Each structure stands twice: as C-alpha cells, then as structure tokens.
Amino acid sequence: MRVLVACEFSGIVRDAFLATGHDAYSCDLLPTESSWPEDRHIIGPVEQILDDSWDLMIAHPPCTHLAVSGARWFKHKQAEQEEALRFVRLLLSAPIPLIALENPVSVISTKIRKPDQIIQPWQFGHGETKATCLWLKNLPKLRPTNVVDGREQRIHKMPPSPDRGRERSRTYSGIAAAMAVQWGRSYD
C-alpha cells in the first residue's frame, strides 16, 4: 500500500508503516527527525502531492489554531483558525481512498464534524492520557492493543520551552504501530 503521512516531521507513523512493508512517505515543512533514508520524507507543502496516487493518508494538521486547549485565544485569531479549518477540509476531501485525520479535542468537531473515534495512549501501551480525535474515511476504528495502568498527564504538564510544540505533536509509537497493522490491511 502507498501511504502518505501528512504533516509529520518525527517519522514515527511513517516508520511504523515502513516496518510493516508498506511504501510509506512523510511530508512536512520541516526535515524529518527519523533515521530512515531521507528519500522517504518530502519537505514542502502537502497540498502539492495530494493527487499522487496514494492509497492511505494519515494527516496530522497543526493544532495551534484548532485545539480547545487554546480557546481563550480564539477571539484574537479568527482568520488563522479559518485558514486552519480550510486546510483540514482540504485534507479530508483529498482524492485518497483511505484517510485518517488526527488532532486533539478541537473546533473541528463543531465546525466540520464530530470525530469518529477518540483514543488514548494508555490503550496502546503508554501509561499516559492525551485524548486524540480521529476523523476517518473508509477506515475502521482503531482497536486498543495494550491497555495499561497509569494515567499520567505528561503532555499536559510539560513546562514552556522552545521544543514544547514539537514534543507535544509526536505520535506515540504504540498508536503508530496499531495504525500500521490495523489500517495497513484495509486496502486488500
């Protein structure tokens, strides 16, 4: 299966699909942090490659102007929020048969549509909480793979720092592995 992981610099989801034998690429405005070959990461706007015959896209659009955790700032950034919602609509309507769009609890739920599923890291082997919404097109809901004890709010409690946004945006490896195994079978 030909897989596009949109708006991912970490390479975590892309690498999970590569590890399960898929033809996977990530695309972001930033270079990848992954140790996989650089030819599996496209630096640039994802809009330019949405028509490139992908079978599956997993999109992680920036949540800066969407996440309800920043609701107190919404009145000051209405134009930015509208642009972010336009980008989400573009991704959800891409000519790709299978799509998963991931974001925290956000205005996507009220401005576009409710998510198909909300998952937590503790359902996939990580003893932490971080509600993650999934909007799905032709994909099944993810089934938990390793429910663990512990409900630490590590992400929520991160102190301010220059790297905070990057750290908060990384997909947990257990969730990425579940996506690769479960959704990698969706195009047979």
Steps between C-alpha positions, in 0.01 A plus 500: 500500500620852418474707818533876555547628853419870469640764734739265677862596566572231760464206262337286771187406305683477167763271653230273647354454151844443348572238768186310396599498131307795359623761253475788747605865485468791738458861396556812707640850472777388738771238438442159655653398830494133406806292419329340199629604159425860413332396175196392709433856620372776275575854617234740378127573499294180501243669274742451209500119526142410597427387142798260481306170511509427872297212643497627859569835662544558870494875557619690805406862422644759740269551795627843607184684389260206544553332839255597772792521742565840338136613496572813703693633198240415233346849487842644413580257221180448302672534163768246598234259622303530175818427303573197720144371445537553123813284512318227696216501244756474219662197665168328573385547139828384340461247215637218716284190570597460868550800730559547870533852635637533854471797734441567869154603617439799275257723315506252212226321697266800489606672178534194271375181669540293813788251504436135427712394795691635799800296612743521791869396520422265793296286258818435298766429762581849633390586855396853414193700410474709186159492335556465127210535257489308173289597200486196272415440134452133403705381798395299805538640849831407661473213744701536822808279494647525849290663774734596784467650847610852568334816390773763518437834330861540387414690181262739675753570776793581271660830601538776240807456282610561141444129420165459680291508183718242327496272804123524536439421133678165489283191452549226758677197350228261622233700317715515185554123511125441538432725199753315287378152592126568505463755221775343291256215435217731395582506129498133410 
